[in-house]
Amino acid sequence: MDLQNLAAAAARQFQVDGDFSHVAPYGSGHINDTYAAVFHQTGALLRVIVQRINTRVFHNPAALMHNIQRVSAYLSAQLGGQADGARRVAALIPTRDGRVWHTDAEGNHWRAYRFIENAHTCDTVESIAQAFQSARAFGHFQKMLADLPAPRLHDTIPDFHHTPKRFAAFEQAVAADAVGRAASAQAEIAFALAHRSIAAVLLDAGLPERVTHNDTKFNNVLFDDATGEGLCVVDLDTVMPGLALYDFGDMVRTATCPAAEDELDLNKVSMQFPLFEALTRGYLSEAGEFLTKSELEHLAFAGKLITFEQGIRFLADYLAGDTYYKVHREGHNLDRCRTQFKLIESMEQQELRMNRLLDEFMHQHA
């Protein structure tokens, strides 16, 4: 049975009122296979998000779903009394037998989310206001989870943002040169090696562990169609213990450069300072009340670190033969790496200005 038919069969296993109609691919994610399932109700249509979990990436789907269930339930409880609260959390739909995921006859793991209507995602930033709203949404997400009761969440991908270990994996990929591609990436390999010293900066800073999203790409925020508000944070697969600055850093990586992540014209790749300022002010409008002084002092650096980490991940995957990220053309992961490294160069040219902005915030809130 092909994947779309498997998705259709899986959609029927969840507690959805109405008659199943069809599924269609949805979104632009790299990892999981996502579909919108349509059900007929009396006088209306109901959409549901159905996803196949990529168990090559997430080796323990039970732990992953346990995290998501805990986090979404905790957020729902906090948002229940708010206007439009049901649209502000990615809520799971249980299976017909009361579980939070379905395993089909081929061993695929499926889950379903309530579809949040009248909202949209964007792959790239379209305005300063939108950048502010996305960062505010992620800051609010962290703030709401700051008091998540014990026990500690599972590490769905151990050492996900452990940059020194990512760097070691990159070095192993260079040494192995499994598919003979190292010769075509000499400039990128040299750039990575020259930045080795930044890999451990955040881990060595003694920052507190928090509940973090760990994949704060711009397209993981839903914006309200009518108001433009950052309504809901989605894609909770990597919600686990981490550093708050990992989340802010990935926002800077994905939202301050209007060019696509795989842009071929590197002249289009640069960090736009007005977007960085909007992200900073939006994030700190929510997270500023709980971040420590040390976290604030490293905030500007976080974007550079996470961009570097993502760049060496793309480069290592290219050298290994594209075994992790989905690719759509020859050299796709190398193209992605090049945009990351060009973005780092732009950040380095603006570091002084970035730090002045953070100094201003800390002075105002001293």
N, C-alpha and C positions, 0 to 999 in steps of 0.2 A: 504494500500500500504506500502511495507517495505521501510526502509530508503534509500537504494540504488536506488530504483525506484523513490522515491521522489527527490533524488539528480539529477537523469537523467532528470526528468520532469523540475526541476528548471533550469538546465543548458541551456535548450532550451529557457528560458525567457530572456537571456542576449544578448547584441549586439555583436555577434560573427559571423564572416564571415565563411561559410563552412557548411557542413552537419554533424549533430550530429552523433557520432558513439556509444560511451559508456562512463561510469564512473567507476572508481575503487577507493577504499579507499587510502588515501595518508597521509604520515607523521605519527608522534607519539605524537600528542598533547593530553593533559589531558581533555580539556574543550569542544571545538567545534568539530563538525563532518566534516571532510575535505575529499574532493574527487578531483581527477584529471579527468576532462572531456576532451574527445578527439573528435575533429572535423576533417572531411576530407576537405581539400582544394585542388585545382588543383595541383597535383603532390607532395603534402606534407600533413603532419598532423599538427594540431595545438592543443596544450594543454592549458587548462584553469583551474585555481583553483576555485572550488565551495565549499562554506562552509555554513553549517547550524549554525546559532548563538545560543549558549546555553542561552536561556532566563531564566533559573533557576539561572544562575550566573549573567548575564547581564540583569537586569530587565527593562532597558530602551534602547532597541535596536536602537530607533531613535536617541537618544543622542549619543550613541556609534558610529553609522554610520556618524553622523554629524561631530564628532571629526576626524574620519578617513578620510572623504572626505576633510576636511580643511587641515589636515596635509599632506596627500598625494599630494594634489594639490599644496601646498606651496613648498614642497620638489621638485616636478616635475618642478615647475617654476625656482627654483634655479639651478637644474641640467640640464635643457634643452639645454644649450649651451656646456655642457661637453661631451667629448668622451664617448660613451657608456652610456650616461645619462639615457636612457630609462630602462636600466637594473639595475639602482641604487636606484629604489624606487618601493615599492609594489603599483602598480597602479590599482585602481578599474575599472571595466568594468560596464557601466550603463546597466540597463534593456532596453528592447525594447520600453518601454514607458518613458524612460529618467530618471528613478529613480536610486538610488544607492543600493537599495536592493529589493528583491522580496518576497512577502508573499504568500505562497501557500494556498490551500483550507483548510488545516488542521491547519493553523495559524503559520506554521514554517517560520522563517525569513532566507532568503538566500542572499548571496553576491557572487560576482565573482571577481577574480584578474587575471591580465595578468600573465601567467606563465613565469618565468625567466629561460630560457634555459641555458644549459652549466654552471650550478651552482649547488651547493649541500649544504646541512646542515650536521652537525655532532652532535651526542648526547654527545660525550665526546671529550675532547681535544686530538689531535694527535701529536702536536709538539709545541715547544716554539713559533715559528714563527706564527702558527695559533692562539695561545692565543693573541699575540700582535695584529694581524690583526682584531680579533673579538672585542677587546677593542677599537681599533682605530675606527672601524665602529660605535660603540655605542657613542664614544666621538664625532665623526663627526656628528652623528644624533642629539645629544644634541646641538652642536654648530650651526647647520643649523636652528634649531627651537628656538634659543635663542631670536630671534627678531620676532617671530610669532605675527602678529598684533592682537589687541583686536577684539572681546571679549575673555574673559578667556574660556578655554576649559571646557567641562562638566566633572564632576567626574563620570566616568562610573561605578566605584565601590567605593562609598564613604568610606573614611578612609581605603583605601586598604593597605597602609603601615603605618597605625597608630598603632605602636607596642603596646602601652599601652592598646588600645581597643582590640587588638588581644589577649593580655595576659588576659584581663578580660573575653573574650569569652572562652579562655582555662579554666580559673578557674570555669566558669559556667558549662562547659562540665564535669569537674571533679566532681563538686557538684551534678550534675544531674545523672551522670553515667547511661545514658539512656538505654544502652544495657548490663550493667553489666560487663564492661571490665576494670574498674579502677584497679582491683586487679592484672591484668596481666601487668600493666604498672606502677607499683609503683616506680621503679628506674627512669623512664623517667619523671614522675610527680615530683619527688624530685629534679631532675636536673633542671627542668624548674623553680621551686619555688626558688631554690638557686640563679638563675640568674635574678630574678625579677628586680633588681636595674638597669640593663642596658636598660630596655625597653624604657625609655623616654629620653635617652641621646641626640639623634639627634634632637628631637622635642624641647628640652630645650636649644639647642645651638644657636637659632636665625638665622638659615641658610635661604638664600633666596629661594622663590618658583620659580621653573622653569618648562618648559615643559619637561616631562620625559617619558620614555618608560614604566617603572615600571614592566617589566617582561623580564629582560635581560639574560635569560637562554642562554647558549652557542648555542643551536640549533635554536635560533632566529636570527642568522646571516647566510646569504647565502655567500658561498665562490666561487670565480670564479674557474672553473675546470682547466683552463690553467695556471693561474698565482698564485692561492692561495690567492688572495687579498680578504679581507672582503668587499664584493661588495654591499650588501643591507641588511638593517634591516627589518625583517618581524614581523608579529603578532602584529598589532597595536591596539588591543582591549583595552589595558590599558594605552594607551598614554593619559596623562592628567596632570594637575598640580601636582607637587611633588618636592621632594628634589633630586638634582643631585646625591647625595651619595646613594640613594636607588638603582639607576641603577648600580653604581659601586659595591655596596655591593652584589647585586645579581650576577654580573659577577664573583666576587671572590667565592661566594658560589657554582656556577655551573661549573666553569672552572679551579679551582686550584686543584681539586681532580679527578684523572682519574677514580675512581670507580663510578659505576652507582648510581643514586639517591636512589635506593632501594637495594643496595648491602647487601647481608646477611653476608658476611665475613668482619666484622668491622676492621680486621687487614689491610685491603686494603684501608681503609678510612683515608686520611690525607691530609693536605694542603701542596702542593709541592711549596716551596718558589720560585724556578725559574719560575714557572707559574704565581705566584703572581707578581713577578717583571716584567714579560712580559706584564701582564694585566695593571699594573701601568704605565709602559712606553708607551704602546700603547694608553691607554685612555688619558693620560696627553699630548701626542703629539698633540691631537686635543682640549681637554677640558681645558688643562692647561692655555690657554690664557684668559679664562673667569671666572674660579673658584676663589672665594674669599680665603683669608688667612684662615678663619675659616673652610671653606669647605676642604681645603687641610689638615688642622690639624686633621680633623676627618675621613680622607679617609681610613686609615688602620682599624679603628674601624668599619666602615660601613659593611665590610664583616661579622664580628662576629654578628652584630645586625640583618642583614637580614637572616643569617643562623639560628639564634635563632628564629626569627619571623616565618620562614618557618617550623622549627621543631615543634613549638607549634601549628601551623595550622594543620600539619599532625596529631599531637597527639590529638588535639581537635576533628578532623574529625573521627579518630579511636574510640574515646570515645563516639561519637554521633552516631556511626553505619555506617560510610562511606557514608555520604550524599552529599559530595561535590566532592571529587576527585574520578576518575574512579579507581577501584581496580581490580586486576587480580588474587589474591590469598588471602587466609585467613591471616589476620594480615598485609596486604600490607602497610597500612598507618602507622602502628607501626614500621615496618621495615624502612620506609622512615624517620620517626622521629629519629630513632636510628642513621642513617647515618648522619643526621644533627647535632645531639648532639656530636657524635664522631668527626666530623669536627670542631666543636667549640673548643673542647679540644685541637686539633692540632693547631688551630689558637692561642689559649691562650699561648701555649708553644713557639710561634714564634713572639709574639707581639713586643718585643723589636727590633728585626731585621726588622720587617715591618715598624715600626715608623722611624727607622734610614734611610730607603730607602726614605721615604717621606721627612724627614729632608734634605736629600741630594738634592732632587729636589727643595725644597723651597730655599735652599741656592744658588743653581745654577741660579735660576730665580728671586732672590731678586732684 
